[in-house]
Amino acid sequence: MPPISPAELEARLRLHHLPELGPARFRRLIEAFGSASAALSAPASAWRALGLPAACAEPRRSPQIRDAAARALGWLKQPGQHLLCWDAPDYPALLAETANAPPLLYVAGDPSLLERPQLAIVGSRRASAAGLDTARAFARSLVGGGFVVTSGLALGIDGAAHLGALEAGGGTVAVLGTGLEHIYPNRHRGLAARIGEQGGALLSELPLDCPPMAASFPRRNRIISGLSLGVLVVEASPSSGSLITARLAAEQGREVYAIPGSIHHPGARGCNQLIREGATLVERIDDILQALRGWQAMAPEAPAEAPQHEAHPLLALLRAAPYSSEGLAAASGWELPRLLAELTDLELRGRVAREAGCWVHRRG
């Protein structure tokens, strides 16, 4: 599609700041009128005909909504700050496949991380010392295996996962339940700054000035799981929000992993419950890496006498031309989760590399 014009971008930001206009209603307006600009110009009666409440339509031309959009446009002019629209090529392809994907994503940091293979690590805010150590260790190992570590910047397991990734010199993505101008919790302001300084990314679907609200944190969990190939739950009680993330991951067709624990430890009960429900039991990093490589189930089998890398269908495509992740999925007919898992394995073997946002073939 052609680039989004400045006028259309401003119109989308105005829509995004309207009360009671979630992702589904946002898309309904775009689909009905063809653009955000046309939706803003349409009469209120046309909005009502789409089933949208008056609270959505009435403030769309107000000075407050215009000012909010102007502030967001000003924020975008600063280095390292981006807005990704759900129908643009730079929107994360895996997330775009999910139901109720955010129409807009504010990103501070490196947006290219969102197209790399990600594994989410989540768990209790009141984690044990052993749980924190486990989250950091797994994050370091996942980074070493070629993955970006994604989590929610919360206290406890989330923070430990981000730290582990940073300690290993890898990429990490923090999905906030607030606007990017309201880092929460306050204790993680320093961690958020470090993520930005070390090449990571902070991400939110919420307007920049949105403060912490209880309903926003469960809602952001669908983004954490939607961006990722799988979700690892390290410690969680049966009422933990991490179990929401795990169940959303299962609904989105992602892998769910859980670390088991003692029946006497309250923080292990949620993980044990997930394992009973079918999550993969994880005791070491290879349990995750092998599970993801199990998605490889290749297409046509290579002739016995041919070297494996010569017959690889993805390498055959990449020898012809570089591809983005989404383009390679379309050309190969592979589903994105399987494709990204296989590309990670090929990257570790030195067969492919990622350059300027595209996958390229490397000679052995």
MOBELWO-V357967 format. One line per field, one symbol per residue. phi: phi as a letter, one per 20 degrees, with the letter a starting at -180 (. if undefined). psi: psi as a letter, one per 20 degrees, with the letter a starting at -180 (. if undefined). Layout:
BEGIN
phi->???
psi->???
END
This chain:
BEGIN
phi->.fgffgffffffffgfeffmdegffgfgffffdnafffffeffgfffffeneffffffefdfgffffffffffffffegmcccdefddfefgfffffefmfffccecdpeffgfeefdceccrffdffgfffffffffffffffeneeedbdmffnfgfffgfgfffemdebddeeecffecfbfgfdffffffgffdnebdbbeeggefefcgfffffffffgfffdfacddebaefdfffffffffgffenefccbefbffedgfeffffffffeofffcdbfffeffffffffjffffffgeefgffeffffffffeafcfgffffffemefggfffffffffffemecbdclncecfdff
psi->qqqpqhghghghhgghiqqknagghghggghhihrhghghiqqhhhghhjjprhhghgjhjqhggghghhgghhhiiqqjpqppqhjqhjppgghhiqqkqphqpppoboihhiiqpqpppraqhlqrhhgghgggghgghgghjjqpppajjrrcggghgggggghjkaqqpooqjrqijmpprhijggggghgghkjappqqiqqhjprpphhhghhihhgghhiqhrpppgpprhjqihhggghggghjjrqpqqpraqiiohiihgghggghjjqppphrhhhgghghiiihnrdqqqqhiqqghhjphhhgghhhqqqrgghhgghhjqqgggghghhgghghjjhrqppljqpqqpq.
END
